[in-house]
């Protein structure tokens, strides 16, 4: 990842020096979302100052974000109590990091969460694609949730430069909690997880195109997809992330 970011930084400097408007080089988009955010943010002169890490688990992504954007404020949200404790144990003393034992959705209060032996698959729905695909059995616990816009309003946050969501099938619901900020163009980059292009019968969430349908009317554009892995046992199953951006004002025609 550091190598990719180094190559991206060198290319951005050359492109800006030549006033090139179209990013094109041997370093393709779709290899590393953080490198792509760095490139696009440089072209549009977007400072990356506030990052939301929704579905933080025990902090791997937060560490990568803090390393990539050392001056940015990273707010990580993890509703599961013991997973949150591991997150704070790892990152609680890092400058610019804030952790919240809180989930995100479209309501405020205590809700049911399904926990599994593998914490990375914990979800607010029992019908998440991973759990359905691999027949994982879960247990119900109660956790605290809020709504993105309400959280931001309460804390005086008027802009999010990068909103990363990884909530095992619940990403679209989380994003709807930021709909007003999307409409106001107060979020610059959005990264979400997906498993397929279209919704699948019998499972909740995990489709990519509904994100496009939600964000495109507000001016957001799809950048690239980043595949983590594919399971070919039985029906093929993939786990990927997608990056969306809000183009700079000069490019928004």
Rosetta blueprint (number, residue, H / E / L):
1 X L
2 X H
3 X H
4 X H
5 X H
6 X H
7 X H
8 X H
9 X H
10 X H
11 X H
12 X H
13 X H
14 X H
15 X H
16 X H
17 X H
18 X L
19 X L
20 X L
21 X L
22 X L
23 X L
24 X L
25 X L
26 X L
27 X L
28 X L
29 X L
30 X L
31 X L
32 X L
33 X H
34 X H
35 X H
36 X H
37 X H
38 X H
39 X H
40 X H
41 X H
42 X H
43 X H
44 X H
45 X L
46 X L
47 X L
48 X L
49 X L
50 X E
51 X E
52 X E
53 X E
54 X E
55 X L
56 X L
57 X L
58 X L
59 X L
60 X H
61 X H
62 X H
63 X H
64 X H
65 X H
66 X H
67 X H
68 X H
69 X L
70 X L
71 X L
72 X L
73 X E
74 X E
75 X E
76 X E
77 X E
78 X L
79 X L
80 X L
81 X H
82 X H
83 X H
84 X H
85 X H
86 X H
87 X H
88 X H
89 X H
90 X H
91 X H
92 X L
93 X L
94 X L
95 X L
96 X L
97 X E
98 X E
99 X E
100 X E
101 X L
102 X L
103 X E
104 X E
105 X E
106 X L
107 X L
108 X L
109 X E
110 X E
111 X E
112 X E
113 X E
114 X E
115 X E
116 X L
117 X L
118 X L
119 X H
120 X H
121 X H
122 X L
123 X E
124 X L
125 X L
126 X L
127 X L
128 X E
129 X H
130 X H
131 X H
132 X H
133 X H
134 X H
135 X L
136 X L
137 X L
138 X L
139 X E
140 X E
141 X E
142 X E
143 X E
144 X E
145 X E
146 X E
147 X E
148 X H
149 X H
150 X H
151 X H
152 X H
153 X H
154 X H
155 X L
156 X L
157 X L
158 X L
159 X L
160 X E
161 X E
162 X E
163 X E
164 X E
165 X E
166 X L
167 X L
168 X L
169 X L
170 X L
171 X H
172 X H
173 X H
174 X H
175 X H
176 X H
177 X L
178 X L
179 X H
180 X H
181 X H
182 X H
183 X H
184 X L
185 X L
186 X L
187 X E
188 X E
189 X E
190 X E
191 X E
192 X E
193 X E
194 X E
195 X L
196 X E
197 X L
198 X L
199 X L
200 X L
201 X L
202 X L
203 X L
204 X E
205 X L
206 X L
207 X E
208 X L
209 X H
210 X H
211 X H
212 X H
213 X H
214 X H
215 X H
216 X H
217 X L
218 X L
219 X L
220 X E
221 X E
222 X E
223 X E
224 X E
225 X E
226 X E
227 X E
228 X E
229 X E
230 X E
231 X E
232 X L
233 X L
234 X L
235 X L
236 X L
237 X E
238 X E
239 X E
240 X E
241 X E
242 X E
243 X E
244 X E
245 X E
246 X E
247 X L
248 X L
249 X H
250 X H
251 X H
252 X L
253 X L
